[in-house]
Amino acid sequence: MRNELAGDIGLAAGKSQYDAYCKRILANKVILAWILRYSVKEFAHMRIAEIKKCIGDDIQISKVRVSPGMTNTPEPEKISGGAQEDKVPGEGEVYYDIRFSVYLPGQKEKVKMIINVEAQKDSYPGYEIPSRGIYYGARMISAQKGTEFSGSDYDRIKKVYSIWICMNAPDHIGNAVSEYSIVKKDHIPGIPDRIEAYDKLTVVQICLNPKSKKGNRLTEMLNILFSVEMNAGEKMRKLEQDFHIPMEQKIEKELNQMCNLSDYVVEVGLKKGMEQGIKQGMEQGVEQGLERGRLLQQIEVIQKKIRKGKSLEQTADEMEEERGKIEPIYKMIWEEPQSPAEVLAERILCAAKGGEL
């Protein structure tokens, strides 16, 4: 029987870049072990099997809030339910995609670190990835007060890593991995160099481009894992043969059945309570002759405008469109920044024909 990872790959079935499925696949310990092996220097000398044993059982997917005062108050979320991502400012909380603990074997006691793994469909989603990674890392450090240390016992702060996997990197970047960390620089030498005193936060950015010829074993494996061209069976075969990632174990019957549904429409994380006006606005747009090709083009243009921080008014002005005509699409993209244009277009067309959002 196929194991849980094989089931997750089958569930994605060509749609593995979709948010919830992407997180679910990444949260498998064997995949996390591969990421740690090539992204976290403390694990660089260890085998994948050894790293798996170091990963704690506290893997949390979209359960822990990033916001100040909220990180230590997780809110339950089923993986098949609403994905908690960035929303319109002031309208929602932001959650870590995946957060977990690792324990390095030490001479006296195990050394604990806290790891955050984030998945992005773009290498530049409208802001610099390292900037957001530093914020996430800083929040993981400040949230340790009252849990990992108390009072002024700052030496007990656990090191944190925020690892960002960015798909669809442009060709001039290709497959690439960069690390951003705190280092000591002496202007006037004399202060002892105690690395453990300041080596507390590291951000790693992993860019993926399946067409790029450069990279390493991790980028090669991740490109296979999130390929939109390979079917589930081909992915499983390559991961087993080329990377020795086991696929044979117990799995629920439903997951096996899903592996064969290549035309299964995966659209997770739909927002509940969408305003009725959005549907009406989209109906009107389609009734006025907005064909699929033009709709896709319009969505892609608005996505680019939003990534550049353009307001609704600026977007409408630059597109020379009436505000009311593009407002429903603009708001939908704001609320679901990671959704592909094709998915948004299908939902708009479906809504216009009387389907549900």
PEKA-V92019 format. One record per residue. RES is the residue in three letters. D_CENTER is the distance of its C-alpha to the mean C-alpha in whole Angstrom. Layout:
RES,D_CENTER + RES,D_CENTER
This chain:
MET,28 + ARG,25 + ASN,23 + GLU,19 + LEU,17 + ALA,19 + GLY,19 + ASP,16 + ILE,16 + GLY,19 + LEU,17 + ALA,15 + ALA,18 + GLY,17 + LYS,14 + SER,11 + GLN,9 + TYR,9 + ASP,7 + ALA,9 + TYR,10 + CYS,7 + LYS,6 + ARG,10 + ILE,11 + LEU,9 + ALA,11 + ASN,14 + LYS,16 + VAL,17 + ILE,14 + LEU,13 + ALA,17 + TRP,16 + ILE,13 + LEU,16 + ARG,19 + TYR,18 + SER,16 + VAL,18 + LYS,21 + GLU,23 + PHE,22 + ALA,23 + HIS,26 + MET,25 + ARG,25 + ILE,22 + ALA,24 + GLU,25 + ILE,22 + LYS,21 + LYS,24 + CYS,22 + ILE,19 + GLY,20 + ASP,20 + ASP,18 + ILE,14 + GLN,13 + ILE,10 + SER,10 + LYS,13 + VAL,14 + ARG,14 + VAL,14 + SER,17 + PRO,20 + GLY,22 + MET,20 + THR,18 + ASN,21 + THR,21 + PRO,18 + GLU,18 + PRO,18 + GLU,16 + LYS,16 + ILE,13 + SER,15 + GLY,16 + GLY,15 + ALA,11 + GLN,11 + GLU,9 + ASP,12 + LYS,15 + VAL,18 + PRO,19 + GLY,21 + GLU,20 + GLY,17 + GLU,16 + VAL,12 + TYR,10 + TYR,9 + ASP,6 + ILE,8 + ARG,11 + PHE,14 + SER,18 + VAL,19 + TYR,23 + LEU,25 + PRO,28 + GLY,31 + GLN,35 + LYS,35 + GLU,32 + LYS,29 + VAL,26 + LYS,23 + MET,20 + ILE,17 + ILE,13 + ASN,10 + VAL,7 + GLU,4 + ALA,2 + GLN,5 + LYS,8 + ASP,10 + SER,11 + TYR,13 + PRO,12 + GLY,15 + TYR,15 + GLU,15 + ILE,12 + PRO,14 + SER,16 + ARG,13 + GLY,12 + ILE,16 + TYR,15 + TYR,13 + GLY,15 + ALA,18 + ARG,17 + MET,17 + ILE,20 + SER,22 + ALA,21 + GLN,23 + LYS,26 + GLY,28 + THR,26 + GLU,26 + PHE,29 + SER,31 + GLY,34 + SER,34 + ASP,33 + TYR,30 + ASP,31 + ARG,29 + ILE,26 + LYS,23 + LYS,21 + VAL,17 + TYR,15 + SER,11 + ILE,9 + TRP,7 + ILE,7 + CYS,8 + MET,9 + ASN,13 + ALA,14 + PRO,18 + ASP,21 + HIS,22 + ILE,19 + GLY,18 + ASN,17 + ALA,17 + VAL,16 + SER,17 + GLU,18 + TYR,19 + SER,21 + ILE,24 + VAL,27 + LYS,31 + LYS,33 + ASP,37 + HIS,39 + ILE,42 + PRO,41 + GLY,42 + ILE,40 + PRO,39 + ASP,35 + ARG,34 + ILE,30 + GLU,29 + ALA,30 + TYR,27 + ASP,25 + LYS,22 + LEU,19 + THR,17 + VAL,14 + VAL,13 + GLN,12 + ILE,11 + CYS,12 + LEU,13 + ASN,16 + PRO,18 + LYS,21 + SER,21 + LYS,24 + LYS,23 + GLY,20 + ASN,20 + ARG,20 + LEU,16 + THR,15 + GLU,18 + MET,16 + LEU,13 + ASN,14 + ILE,16 + LEU,14 + PHE,12 + SER,15 + VAL,16 + GLU,20 + MET,20 + ASN,21 + ALA,20 + GLY,23 + GLU,23 + LYS,20 + MET,21 + ARG,24 + LYS,23 + LEU,21 + GLU,24 + GLN,26 + ASP,25 + PHE,22 + HIS,24 + ILE,21 + PRO,23 + MET,23 + GLU,26 + GLN,26 + LYS,27 + ILE,25 + GLU,25 + LYS,27 + GLU,25 + LEU,22 + ASN,25 + GLN,26 + MET,23 + CYS,22 + ASN,25 + LEU,24 + SER,23 + ASP,24 + TYR,22 + VAL,20 + VAL,17 + GLU,16 + VAL,14 + GLY,13 + LEU,17 + LYS,18 + LYS,21 + GLY,24 + MET,24 + GLU,27 + GLN,30 + GLY,30 + ILE,27 + LYS,28 + GLN,32 + GLY,31 + MET,29 + GLU,32 + GLN,34 + GLY,32 + VAL,32 + GLU,36 + GLN,37 + GLY,36 + LEU,32 + GLU,32 + ARG,28 + GLY,28 + ARG,29 + LEU,27 + LEU,24 + GLN,25 + GLN,25 + ILE,22 + GLU,20 + VAL,23 + ILE,22 + GLN,18 + LYS,19 + LYS,21 + ILE,19 + ARG,17 + LYS,20 + GLY,20 + LYS,23 + SER,25 + LEU,26 + GLU,30 + GLN,29 + THR,27 + ALA,30 + ASP,32 + GLU,31 + MET,30 + GLU,34 + GLU,33 + GLU,34 + ARG,31 + GLY,32 + LYS,31 + ILE,28 + GLU,27 + PRO,25 + ILE,23 + TYR,22 + LYS,21 + MET,19 + ILE,17 + TRP,17 + GLU,16 + GLU,13 + PRO,12 + GLN,9 + SER,12 + PRO,14 + ALA,18 + GLU,19 + VAL,18 + LEU,19 + ALA,22 + GLU,23 + ARG,22 + ILE,25 + LEU,27 + CYS,27 + ALA,28 + ALA,30 + LYS,32 + GLY,32 + GLY,29 + GLU,27 + LEU,24
